[in-house]
Amino acid sequence: MNADITLKGKVYKQVYSDKAGSLRRSITDGTTLPHEISIAHQDATDSKSKLPVKRSKMALSYSHKDTGGVNPSPVPVLAQLVVQHGTGLYQPTQADIEFAVDSLVQALTGTAADASALDLADEIFASKEQ
């Protein structure tokens, strides 16, 4: 993966990257509105099956101004995706992992390039529909 990445017009510069994880920060909107992306991987045990699993977490913390549009909000918007899968005999293929992630992306986003995209992010996360 590239050290620096650009998403939605915001440039995220790598702050650190080691075996435990990485952090990238964007100050595209100014130093009072920092945005961060963190990525971490860990070994764990599945609570139901008690089998070993791998967990990967990507989180985006998006700072924004208050509803008056004046001051930085003390509470950023935080979006996380955790992918957990088995290991060894229960290790899925790369295609299986990508299918699960891509299915969530398809449900949440709307694009003319994908007629099946559902654009449900606002209904689920803003309107709190189920």
C-alpha positions in Angstrom: 0.0 0.0 0.0 1.2 3.5 -0.7 2.4 5.5 2.3 0.2 8.5 1.3 -3.3 8.1 -0.1 -6.0 10.4 -1.4 -9.7 9.8 -0.6 -12.5 12.2 -1.5 -10.0 14.9 -2.3 -8.3 14.7 1.0 -4.6 13.7 1.1 -3.7 11.4 4.0 0.0 11.5 4.8 1.5 8.5 6.6 2.3 9.3 10.3 3.6 5.8 11.1 3.5 2.2 10.0 4.7 -0.8 11.9 3.7 -4.4 12.6 0.9 -3.3 14.9 -0.7 -1.0 12.4 -0.5 2.4 10.7 -1.9 5.9 10.9 -2.4 8.4 8.2 -3.5 12.0 8.8 -5.0 14.7 6.5 -5.0 18.4 7.3 -6.5 19.2 3.9 -9.2 21.1 5.7 -6.8 22.8 8.1 -5.0 21.7 11.3 -8.1 22.3 13.4 -10.0 19.8 11.3 -7.7 16.8 11.1 -8.9 13.6 9.5 -7.3 10.2 10.3 -7.2 6.7 8.8 -5.9 3.9 10.9 -5.3 0.3 9.9 -4.6 -2.5 12.4 -4.3 -6.3 12.3 -4.5 -8.7 15.2 -4.8 -12.3 16.1 -7.8 -13.2 18.2 -10.2 -16.0 19.2 -13.7 -16.1 17.9 -16.2 -15.9 20.8 -18.6 -18.5 19.4 -16.4 -21.1 17.8 -13.4 -20.5 20.1 -11.2 -20.9 17.0 -8.3 -18.6 16.1 -9.1 -15.7 13.8 -7.4 -12.8 12.1 -9.0 -9.3 12.5 -8.3 -6.4 10.3 -9.7 -3.0 11.2 -9.8 0.2 9.0 -11.1 3.3 10.7 -11.7 6.8 9.4 -12.1 9.7 11.9 -13.5 12.7 10.1 -13.4 16.1 11.9 -16.1 18.6 11.0 -17.5 22.0 12.1 -20.4 22.3 14.4 -23.9 22.9 13.0 -23.3 26.6 13.0 -20.4 26.0 10.7 -18.1 27.9 12.9 -16.2 25.8 15.4 -14.7 22.3 15.1 -16.9 19.7 16.6 -15.3 17.9 19.6 -16.9 14.7 18.3 -15.7 13.5 14.9 -17.6 11.2 12.6 -16.0 7.7 13.0 -16.5 4.9 10.5 -14.9 1.5 10.9 -14.8 -1.7 9.0 -13.7 -4.8 10.8 -13.0 -8.0 8.8 -12.7 -11.2 10.7 -11.9 -14.5 9.2 -10.7 -18.0 10.2 -7.1 -19.2 9.8 -5.5 -22.4 8.6 -8.2 -24.9 7.4 -10.8 -22.1 7.8 -8.9 -19.4 5.9 -11.1 -18.0 3.2 -9.8 -17.1 -0.2 -8.9 -13.5 -1.1 -12.0 -13.5 -3.4 -14.2 -14.5 -0.4 -12.9 -11.6 1.7 -13.3 -9.2 -1.2 -16.8 -10.4 -1.9 -17.9 -9.6 1.7 -16.3 -6.2 1.7 -17.5 -5.3 -1.8 -21.1 -6.4 -0.8 -21.1 -3.9 2.1 -19.7 -1.2 -0.2 -22.4 -1.9 -2.8 -25.1 -1.7 -0.1 -23.8 1.6 1.2 -22.8 3.6 -1.9 -24.7 4.8 -4.9 -23.1 5.1 -8.3 -24.3 5.1 -11.9 -21.5 2.6 -12.7 -23.2 0.0 -10.6 -27.0 -0.3 -11.1 -27.2 -2.7 -8.1 -25.7 -0.1 -5.7 -28.3 0.6 -3.1 -27.0 3.9 -1.5 -28.2 3.0 1.9 -25.6 4.8 4.0 -27.9 7.8 4.7 -30.9 5.5 5.6 -28.9 3.3 7.9 -26.5 5.8 9.5 -28.2 9.2 9.3 -31.9 8.3 9.4 -31.3 5.2 11.7 -33.6 3.0 9.6 -33.4 -0.8 9.8 
